[in-house]
């Protein structure tokens, strides 16, 4: 009897070449699938809620896979973790209805970009936080962020390599949080385009440092031109923080 299993996992993106499997290995998927296969006693292929780029971290990535192996939930957590590198860990396991899909059942996704805003670059957290050396104004960036909330054509913030069928996305919320020397950008949307979060952060920094007024963000959005926005900001501070599902799937929230 085939069972569908959902897993919540976390990983340090600085140690991987992104989520999606690579011809020469080195991606999170390349580490996870063999470990699952060893526990299942047969090859396992996983489907993820979202594909993170090289250097992007996950506090909660959700995946699902089908298996004929009957194993206790602990086997998919402790058993798999014993076979994984220390830079990735399974947080929980749930048996789910066969109609559940990690990607298509997701209601929303939340990313957090953690930015160190000080004159001196980081050393201890260099692979886990972004950095900007000039003073930033969180209030002005929050004003600019308000123009992006809602359903829009986000072509101006879309990578040229993006394979999405449409640039239309609904950004449910975009909050700027100041924590001493750190500024967090928290973005929640139904889905994200390739590099969308990092391109938005980089563009907001132009407002934060005083290069443009907050209303300039609307001009960038309306232009639908990638060349009008700022360059893609580095991946170091970006975390896939949460995948929201309907309660009927019974997954931890």
C-alpha positions as protocol buffer text, in pm:
chain_id: "A"
residue {
  index: 1
  type: UNK
  ca { x: 0 y: 0 z: 0 }
}
residue {
  index: 2
  type: UNK
  ca { x: 142 y: 335 z: -103 }
}
residue {
  index: 3
  type: UNK
  ca { x: 151 y: 609 z: 159 }
}
residue {
  index: 4
  type: UNK
  ca { x: 216 y: 980 z: 111 }
}
residue {
  index: 5
  type: UNK
  ca { x: 444 y: 1137 z: 370 }
}
residue {
  index: 6
  type: UNK
  ca { x: 499 y: 1509 z: 433 }
}
residue {
  index: 7
  type: UNK
  ca { x: 818 y: 1632 z: 599 }
}
residue {
  index: 8
  type: UNK
  ca { x: 920 y: 1967 z: 743 }
}
residue {
  index: 9
  type: UNK
  ca { x: 1292 y: 2032 z: 700 }
}
residue {
  index: 10
  type: UNK
  ca { x: 1545 y: 2305 z: 772 }
}
residue {
  index: 11
  type: UNK
  ca { x: 1882 y: 2364 z: 609 }
}
residue {
  index: 12
  type: UNK
  ca { x: 2182 y: 2590 z: 591 }
}
residue {
  index: 13
  type: UNK
  ca { x: 2180 y: 2709 z: 232 }
}
residue {
  index: 14
  type: UNK
  ca { x: 2543 y: 2820 z: 241 }
}
residue {
  index: 15
  type: UNK
  ca { x: 2643 y: 2453 z: 234 }
}
residue {
  index: 16
  type: UNK
  ca { x: 2438 y: 2361 z: -74 }
}
residue {
  index: 17
  type: UNK
  ca { x: 2396 y: 2451 z: -441 }
}
residue {
  index: 18
  type: UNK
  ca { x: 2030 y: 2531 z: -387 }
}
residue {
  index: 19
  type: UNK
  ca { x: 1731 y: 2304 z: -333 }
}
residue {
  index: 20
  type: UNK
  ca { x: 1693 y: 2139 z: -674 }
}
residue {
  index: 21
  type: UNK
  ca { x: 1901 y: 1836 z: -764 }
}
residue {
  index: 22
  type: UNK
  ca { x: 2213 y: 1906 z: -972 }
}
residue {
  index: 23
  type: UNK
  ca { x: 2386 y: 1680 z: -1230 }
}
residue {
  index: 24
  type: UNK
  ca { x: 2696 y: 1662 z: -1012 }
}
residue {
  index: 25
  type: UNK
  ca { x: 2510 y: 1660 z: -680 }
}
residue {
  index: 26
  type: UNK
  ca { x: 2552 y: 1918 z: -405 }
}
residue {
  index: 27
  type: UNK
  ca { x: 2188 y: 2031 z: -368 }
}
residue {
  index: 28
  type: UNK
  ca { x: 1964 y: 1975 z: -66 }
}
residue {
  index: 29
  type: UNK
  ca { x: 1752 y: 1735 z: -270 }
}
residue {
  index: 30
  type: UNK
  ca { x: 2067 y: 1535 z: -351 }
}
residue {
  index: 31
  type: UNK
  ca { x: 2130 y: 1485 z: 22 }
}
residue {
  index: 32
  type: UNK
  ca { x: 1770 y: 1419 z: 127 }
}
residue {
  index: 33
  type: UNK
  ca { x: 1654 y: 1166 z: -132 }
}
residue {
  index: 34
  type: UNK
  ca { x: 1931 y: 906 z: -71 }
}
residue {
  index: 35
  type: UNK
  ca { x: 1875 y: 927 z: 305 }
}
residue {
  index: 36
  type: UNK
  ca { x: 1502 y: 872 z: 261 }
}
residue {
  index: 37
  type: UNK
  ca { x: 1571 y: 590 z: 16 }
}
residue {
  index: 38
  type: UNK
  ca { x: 1793 y: 415 z: 268 }
}
residue {
  index: 39
  type: UNK
  ca { x: 1514 y: 416 z: 526 }
}
residue {
  index: 40
  type: UNK
  ca { x: 1249 y: 318 z: 271 }
}
residue {
  index: 41
  type: UNK
  ca { x: 1461 y: 43 z: 118 }
}
residue {
  index: 42
  type: UNK
  ca { x: 1382 y: 179 z: -230 }
}
residue {
  index: 43
  type: UNK
  ca { x: 1449 y: 496 z: -432 }
}
residue {
  index: 44
  type: UNK
  ca { x: 1251 y: 799 z: -313 }
}
residue {
  index: 45
  type: UNK
  ca { x: 1176 y: 1119 z: -505 }
}
residue {
  index: 46
  type: UNK
  ca { x: 1056 y: 1427 z: -318 }
}
residue {
  index: 47
  type: UNK
  ca { x: 851 y: 1729 z: -423 }
}
residue {
  index: 48
  type: UNK
  ca { x: 913 y: 2058 z: -240 }
}
residue {
  index: 49
  type: UNK
  ca { x: 692 y: 2356 z: -166 }
}
residue {
  index: 50
  type: UNK
  ca { x: 948 y: 2588 z: -323 }
}
residue {
  index: 51
  type: UNK
  ca { x: 1291 y: 2583 z: -484 }
}
residue {
  index: 52
  type: UNK
  ca { x: 1543 y: 2792 z: -297 }
}
residue {
  index: 53
  type: UNK
  ca { x: 1854 y: 2923 z: -473 }
}
residue {
  index: 54
  type: UNK
  ca { x: 2216 y: 2859 z: -385 }
}
residue {
  index: 55
  type: UNK
  ca { x: 2297 y: 3022 z: -52 }
}
residue {
  index: 56
  type: UNK
  ca { x: 1932 y: 3064 z: 55 }
}
residue {
  index: 57
  type: UNK
  ca { x: 1837 y: 2899 z: 384 }
}
residue {
  index: 58
  type: UNK
  ca { x: 1517 y: 2733 z: 508 }
}
residue {
  index: 59
  type: UNK
  ca { x: 1373 y: 2739 z: 856 }
}
residue {
  index: 60
  type: UNK
  ca { x: 1082 y: 2542 z: 717 }
}
residue {
  index: 61
  type: UNK
  ca { x: 1074 y: 2377 z: 379 }
}
residue {
  index: 62
  type: UNK
  ca { x: 792 y: 2126 z: 324 }
}
residue {
  index: 63
  type: UNK
  ca { x: 825 y: 1823 z: 97 }
}
residue {
  index: 64
  type: UNK
  ca { x: 618 y: 1517 z: 19 }
}
residue {
  index: 65
  type: UNK
  ca { x: 697 y: 1172 z: -118 }
}
residue {
  index: 66
  type: UNK
  ca { x: 520 y: 842 z: -178 }
}
residue {
  index: 67
  type: UNK
  ca { x: 644 y: 512 z: -40 }
}
residue {
  index: 68
  type: UNK
  ca { x: 535 y: 151 z: -3 }
}
residue {
  index: 69
  type: UNK
  ca { x: 748 y: 115 z: 310 }
}
residue {
  index: 70
  type: UNK
  ca { x: 565 y: 99 z: 643 }
}
residue {
  index: 71
  type: UNK
  ca { x: 778 y: 293 z: 891 }
}
residue {
  index: 72
  type: UNK
  ca { x: 701 y: 474 z: 1218 }
}
residue {
  index: 73
  type: UNK
  ca { x: 708 y: 854 z: 1197 }
}
residue {
  index: 74
  type: UNK
  ca { x: 1028 y: 855 z: 1402 }
}
residue {
  index: 75
  type: UNK
  ca { x: 1209 y: 667 z: 1124 }
}
residue {
  index: 76
  type: UNK
  ca { x: 1144 y: 953 z: 880 }
}
residue {
  index: 77
  type: UNK
  ca { x: 1284 y: 1199 z: 1137 }
}
residue {
  index: 78
  type: UNK
  ca { x: 1556 y: 1048 z: 1356 }
}
residue {
  index: 79
  type: UNK
  ca { x: 1641 y: 770 z: 1113 }
}
residue {
  index: 80
  type: UNK
  ca { x: 1679 y: 1005 z: 816 }
}
residue {
  index: 81
  type: UNK
  ca { x: 1864 y: 1267 z: 1021 }
}
residue {
  index: 82
  type: UNK
  ca { x: 2125 y: 1007 z: 1115 }
}
residue {
  index: 83
  type: UNK
  ca { x: 2205 y: 979 z: 743 }
}
residue {
  index: 84
  type: UNK
  ca { x: 2201 y: 1349 z: 657 }
}
residue {
  index: 85
  type: UNK
  ca { x: 2486 y: 1601 z: 675 }
}
residue {
  index: 86
  type: UNK
  ca { x: 2467 y: 1833 z: 975 }
}
residue {
  index: 87
  type: UNK
  ca { x: 2359 y: 2123 z: 754 }
}
residue {
  index: 88
  type: UNK
  ca { x: 2009 y: 1977 z: 694 }
}
residue {
  index: 89
  type: UNK
  ca { x: 1759 y: 1820 z: 933 }
}
residue {
  index: 90
  type: UNK
  ca { x: 1407 y: 1676 z: 920 }
}
residue {
  index: 91
  type: UNK
  ca { x: 1193 y: 1856 z: 1182 }
}
residue {
  index: 92
  type: UNK
  ca { x: 874 y: 1652 z: 1161 }
}
residue {
  index: 93
  type: UNK
  ca { x: 694 y: 1383 z: 963 }
}
residue {
  index: 94
  type: UNK
  ca { x: 322 y: 1338 z: 894 }
}
residue {
  index: 95
  type: UNK
  ca { x: 128 y: 1082 z: 694 }
}
residue {
  index: 96
  type: UNK
  ca { x: -104 y: 1281 z: 468 }
}
residue {
  index: 97
  type: UNK
  ca { x: -393 y: 1224 z: 231 }
}
residue {
  index: 98
  type: UNK
  ca { x: -287 y: 1124 z: -119 }
}
residue {
  index: 99
  type: UNK
  ca { x: -436 y: 1446 z: -255 }
}
residue {
  index: 100
  type: UNK
  ca { x: -188 y: 1659 z: -60 }
}
residue {
  index: 101
  type: UNK
  ca { x: 83 y: 1827 z: -267 }
}
residue {
  index: 102
  type: UNK
  ca { x: 367 y: 2019 z: -102 }
}
residue {
  index: 103
  type: UNK
  ca { x: 371 y: 2281 z: -376 }
}
residue {
  index: 104
  type: UNK
  ca { x: 16 y: 2306 z: -506 }
}
residue {
  index: 105
  type: UNK
  ca { x: -160 y: 2271 z: -169 }
}
residue {
  index: 106
  type: UNK
  ca { x: 35 y: 2561 z: -19 }
}
residue {
  index: 107
  type: UNK
  ca { x: -174 y: 2869 z: 54 }
}
residue {
  index: 108
  type: UNK
  ca { x: 118 y: 3106 z: 104 }
}
residue {
  index: 109
  type: UNK
  ca { x: 492 y: 3124 z: 155 }
}
residue {
  index: 110
  type: UNK
  ca { x: 684 y: 3352 z: 388 }
}
residue {
  index: 111
  type: UNK
  ca { x: 1043 y: 3464 z: 337 }
}
residue {
  index: 112
  type: UNK
  ca { x: 1251 y: 3666 z: 582 }
}
residue {
  index: 113
  type: UNK
  ca { x: 1559 y: 3861 z: 477 }
}
residue {
  index: 114
  type: UNK
  ca { x: 1790 y: 3942 z: 768 }
}
residue {
  index: 115
  type: UNK
  ca { x: 2012 y: 4242 z: 694 }
}
residue {
  index: 116
  type: UNK
  ca { x: 2297 y: 4371 z: 908 }
}
residue {
  index: 117
  type: UNK
  ca { x: 2296 y: 4750 z: 874 }
}
residue {
  index: 118
  type: UNK
  ca { x: 2630 y: 4880 z: 1003 }
}
residue {
  index: 119
  type: UNK
  ca { x: 2945 y: 5026 z: 857 }
}
residue {
  index: 120
  type: UNK
  ca { x: 3157 y: 4715 z: 918 }
}
residue {
  index: 121
  type: UNK
  ca { x: 3097 y: 4387 z: 737 }
}
residue {
  index: 122
  type: UNK
  ca { x: 3002 y: 4075 z: 936 }
}
residue {
  index: 123
  type: UNK
  ca { x: 3245 y: 3793 z: 1008 }
}
residue {
  index: 124
  type: UNK
  ca { x: 3073 y: 3539 z: 1235 }
}
residue {
  index: 125
  type: UNK
  ca { x: 2745 y: 3546 z: 1041 }
}
residue {
  index: 126
  type: UNK
  ca { x: 2884 y: 3627 z: 696 }
}
residue {
  index: 127
  type: UNK
  ca { x: 2702 y: 3335 z: 529 }
}
residue {
  index: 128
  type: UNK
  ca { x: 2379 y: 3386 z: 722 }
}
residue {
  index: 129
  type: UNK
  ca { x: 2299 y: 3757 z: 708 }
}
residue {
  index: 130
  type: UNK
  ca { x: 2298 y: 4021 z: 437 }
}
residue {
  index: 131
  type: UNK
  ca { x: 2496 y: 4342 z: 486 }
}
residue {
  index: 132
  type: UNK
  ca { x: 2456 y: 4705 z: 387 }
}
residue {
  index: 133
  type: UNK
  ca { x: 2706 y: 4967 z: 504 }
}
residue {
  index: 134
  type: UNK
  ca { x: 2513 y: 5293 z: 475 }
}
residue {
  index: 135
  type: UNK
  ca { x: 2248 y: 5397 z: 732 }
}
residue {
  index: 136
  type: UNK
  ca { x: 1896 y: 5295 z: 629 }
}
residue {
  index: 137
  type: UNK
  ca { x: 1558 y: 5447 z: 718 }
}
residue {
  index: 138
  type: UNK
  ca { x: 1316 y: 5162 z: 803 }
}
residue {
  index: 139
  type: UNK
  ca { x: 1019 y: 5402 z: 808 }
}
residue {
  index: 140
  type: UNK
  ca { x: 1072 y: 5512 z: 448 }
}
residue {
  index: 141
  type: UNK
  ca { x: 1125 y: 5153 z: 335 }
}
residue {
  index: 142
  type: UNK
  ca { x: 796 y: 5056 z: 503 }
}
residue {
  index: 143
  type: UNK
  ca { x: 620 y: 5337 z: 317 }
}
residue {
  index: 144
  type: UNK
  ca { x: 765 y: 5208 z: -9 }
}
residue {
  index: 145
  type: UNK
  ca { x: 672 y: 4848 z: 75 }
}
residue {
  index: 146
  type: UNK
  ca { x: 305 y: 4946 z: 96 }
}
residue {
  index: 147
  type: UNK
  ca { x: 299 y: 5006 z: -281 }
}
residue {
  index: 148
  type: UNK
  ca { x: 391 y: 4642 z: -345 }
}
residue {
  index: 149
  type: UNK
  ca { x: 126 y: 4477 z: -128 }
}
residue {
  index: 150
  type: UNK
  ca { x: -162 y: 4327 z: -325 }
}
residue {
  index: 151
  type: UNK
  ca { x: -193 y: 4151 z: -661 }
}
residue {
  index: 152
  type: UNK
  ca { x: 43 y: 4293 z: -922 }
}
residue {
  index: 153
  type: UNK
  ca { x: 253 y: 4216 z: -1225 }
}
residue {
  index: 154
  type: UNK
  ca { x: 596 y: 4176 z: -1062 }
}
residue {
  index: 155
  type: UNK
  ca { x: 794 y: 4161 z: -1387 }
}
residue {
  index: 156
  type: UNK
  ca { x: 1024 y: 4441 z: -1261 }
}
residue {
  index: 157
  type: UNK
  ca { x: 1134 y: 4209 z: -978 }
}
residue {
  index: 158
  type: UNK
  ca { x: 1157 y: 3891 z: -1182 }
}
residue {
  index: 159
  type: UNK
  ca { x: 1478 y: 3717 z: -1287 }
}
residue {
  index: 160
  type: UNK
  ca { x: 1538 y: 3677 z: -1661 }
}
residue {
  index: 161
  type: UNK
  ca { x: 1576 y: 3304 z: -1587 }
}
residue {
  index: 162
  type: UNK
  ca { x: 1232 y: 3280 z: -1425 }
}
residue {
  index: 163
  type: UNK
  ca { x: 1023 y: 3000 z: -1574 }
}
residue {
  index: 164
  type: UNK
  ca { x: 689 y: 3095 z: -1416 }
}
residue {
  index: 165
  type: UNK
  ca { x: 401 y: 3107 z: -1663 }
}
residue {
  index: 166
  type: UNK
  ca { x: 278 y: 3442 z: -1532 }
}
residue {
  index: 167
  type: UNK
  ca { x: 442 y: 3735 z: -1347 }
}
residue {
  index: 168
  type: UNK
  ca { x: 119 y: 3801 z: -1155 }
}
residue {
  index: 169
  type: UNK
  ca { x: 157 y: 3736 z: -782 }
}
residue {
  index: 170
  type: UNK
  ca { x: -32 y: 3839 z: -470 }
}
residue {
  index: 171
  type: UNK
  ca { x: 193 y: 3983 z: -201 }
}
residue {
  index: 172
  type: UNK
  ca { x: -13 y: 3948 z: 117 }
}
residue {
  index: 173
  type: UNK
  ca { x: 224 y: 4138 z: 344 }
}
residue {
  index: 174
  type: UNK
  ca { x: 565 y: 4308 z: 346 }
}
residue {
  index: 175
  type: UNK
  ca { x: 687 y: 4421 z: 686 }
}
residue {
  index: 176
  type: UNK
  ca { x: 1012 y: 4599 z: 777 }
}
residue {
  index: 177
  type: UNK
  ca { x: 1130 y: 4516 z: 1129 }
}
residue {
  index: 178
  type: UNK
  ca { x: 1418 y: 4696 z: 1304 }
}
residue {
  index: 179
  type: UNK
  ca { x: 1614 y: 4493 z: 1560 }
}
residue {
  index: 180
  type: UNK
  ca { x: 1907 y: 4709 z: 1666 }
}
residue {
  index: 181
  type: UNK
  ca { x: 2172 y: 4681 z: 1394 }
}
residue {
  index: 182
  type: UNK
  ca { x: 1960 y: 4426 z: 1207 }
}
residue {
  index: 183
  type: UNK
  ca { x: 1671 y: 4505 z: 977 }
}
residue {
  index: 184
  type: UNK
  ca { x: 1438 y: 4222 z: 873 }
}
residue {
  index: 185
  type: UNK
  ca { x: 1221 y: 4222 z: 560 }
}
residue {
  index: 186
  type: UNK
  ca { x: 931 y: 3977 z: 598 }
}
residue {
  index: 187
  type: UNK
  ca { x: 746 y: 3894 z: 275 }
}
residue {
  index: 188
  type: UNK
  ca { x: 438 y: 3671 z: 253 }
}
residue {
  index: 189
  type: UNK
  ca { x: 284 y: 3588 z: -85 }
}
residue {
  index: 190
  type: UNK
  ca { x: 80 y: 3320 z: -257 }
}
residue {
  index: 191
  type: UNK
  ca { x: 398 y: 3237 z: -450 }
}
residue {
  index: 192
  type: UNK
  ca { x: 724 y: 3405 z: -550 }
}
residue {
  index: 193
  type: UNK
  ca { x: 893 y: 3458 z: -884 }
}
residue {
  index: 194
  type: UNK
  ca { x: 1261 y: 3367 z: -927 }
}
residue {
  index: 195
  type: UNK
  ca { x: 1473 y: 3620 z: -728 }
}
residue {
  index: 196
  type: UNK
  ca { x: 1157 y: 3821 z: -647 }
}
residue {
  index: 197
  type: UNK
  ca { x: 1227 y: 3854 z: -274 }
}
residue {
  index: 198
  type: UNK
  ca { x: 1594 y: 3949 z: -320 }
}
residue {
  index: 199
  type: UNK
  ca { x: 1510 y: 4197 z: -597 }
}
residue {
  index: 200
  type: UNK
  ca { x: 1247 y: 4363 z: -378 }
}
residue {
  index: 201
  type: UNK
  ca { x: 1489 y: 4391 z: -86 }
}
residue {
  index: 202
  type: UNK
  ca { x: 1762 y: 4540 z: -304 }
}
residue {
  index: 203
  type: UNK
  ca { x: 1519 y: 4795 z: -446 }
}
residue {
  index: 204
  type: UNK
  ca { x: 1387 y: 4893 z: -103 }
}
residue {
  index: 205
  type: UNK
  ca { x: 1746 y: 4968 z: 1 }
}
residue {
  index: 206
  type: UNK
  ca { x: 1760 y: 5241 z: -264 }
}
residue {
  index: 207
  type: UNK
  ca { x: 1473 y: 5408 z: -78 }
}
residue {
  index: 208
  type: UNK
  ca { x: 1620 y: 5335 z: 263 }
}
residue {
  index: 209
  type: UNK
  ca { x: 1951 y: 5504 z: 184 }
}
residue {
  index: 210
  type: UNK
  ca { x: 1776 y: 5811 z: 41 }
}
residue {
  index: 211
  type: UNK
  ca { x: 1848 y: 5762 z: -329 }
}
residue {
  index: 212
  type: UNK
  ca { x: 1475 y: 5766 z: -416 }
}
residue {
  index: 213
  type: UNK
  ca { x: 1148 y: 5861 z: -238 }
}
residue {
  index: 214
  type: UNK
  ca { x: 910 y: 5581 z: -131 }
}
residue {
  index: 215
  type: UNK
  ca { x: 673 y: 5653 z: -423 }
}
residue {
  index: 216
  type: UNK
  ca { x: 951 y: 5557 z: -669 }
}
residue {
  index: 217
  type: UNK
  ca { x: 878 y: 5192 z: -591 }
}
residue {
  index: 218
  type: UNK
  ca { x: 539 y: 5228 z: -758 }
}
residue {
  index: 219
  type: UNK
  ca { x: 707 y: 5364 z: -1073 }
}
residue {
  index: 220
  type: UNK
  ca { x: 937 y: 5061 z: -1077 }
}
residue {
  index: 221
  type: UNK
  ca { x: 644 y: 4823 z: -1028 }
}
residue {
  index: 222
  type: UNK
  ca { x: 437 y: 4989 z: -1299 }
}
residue {
  index: 223
  type: UNK
  ca { x: 728 y: 4986 z: -1545 }
}
residue {
  index: 224
  type: UNK
  ca { x: 729 y: 4604 z: -1547 }
}
residue {
  index: 225
  type: UNK
  ca { x: 1092 y: 4638 z: -1649 }
}
residue {
  index: 226
  type: UNK
  ca { x: 1365 y: 4451 z: -1463 }
}
residue {
  index: 227
  type: UNK
  ca { x: 1616 y: 4723 z: -1557 }
}
residue {
  index: 228
  type: UNK
  ca { x: 1426 y: 4981 z: -1349 }
}
residue {
  index: 229
  type: UNK
  ca { x: 1476 y: 4792 z: -1021 }
}
residue {
  index: 230
  type: UNK
  ca { x: 1796 y: 4747 z: -822 }
}
residue {
  index: 231
  type: UNK
  ca { x: 2042 y: 4460 z: -882 }
}
residue {
  index: 232
  type: UNK
  ca { x: 1962 y: 4127 z: -717 }
}
residue {
  index: 233
  type: UNK
  ca { x: 2072 y: 4137 z: -354 }
}
residue {
  index: 234
  type: UNK
  ca { x: 2288 y: 3856 z: -214 }
}
residue {
  index: 235
  type: UNK
  ca { x: 2132 y: 3530 z: -87 }
}
residue {
  index: 236
  type: UNK
  ca { x: 2310 y: 3518 z: 249 }
}
residue {
  index: 237
  type: UNK
  ca { x: 2032 y: 3671 z: 459 }
}
residue {
  index: 238
  type: UNK
  ca { x: 1733 y: 3506 z: 292 }
}
residue {
  index: 239
  type: UNK
  ca { x: 1534 y: 3239 z: 477 }
}
residue {
  index: 240
  type: UNK
  ca { x: 1230 y: 3042 z: 363 }
}
residue {
  index: 241
  type: UNK
  ca { x: 1052 y: 3079 z: 695 }
}
residue {
  index: 242
  type: UNK
  ca { x: 707 y: 2928 z: 663 }
}
residue {
  index: 243
  type: UNK
  ca { x: 474 y: 2742 z: 427 }
}
residue {
  index: 244
  type: UNK
  ca { x: 107 y: 2790 z: 513 }
}
residue {
  index: 245
  type: UNK
  ca { x: -144 y: 2510 z: 442 }
}
residue {
  index: 246
  type: UNK
  ca { x: -512 y: 2463 z: 507 }
}
residue {
  index: 247
  type: UNK
  ca { x: -575 y: 2309 z: 848 }
}
residue {
  index: 248
  type: UNK
  ca { x: -745 y: 2008 z: 689 }
}
residue {
  index: 249
  type: UNK
  ca { x: -406 y: 1862 z: 597 }
}
residue {
  index: 250
  type: UNK
  ca { x: -314 y: 1834 z: 965 }
}
residue {
  index: 251
  type: UNK
  ca { x: 39 y: 1968 z: 935 }
}
residue {
  index: 252
  type: UNK
  ca { x: 222 y: 2149 z: 1219 }
}
residue {
  index: 253
  type: UNK
  ca { x: 181 y: 2526 z: 1194 }
}
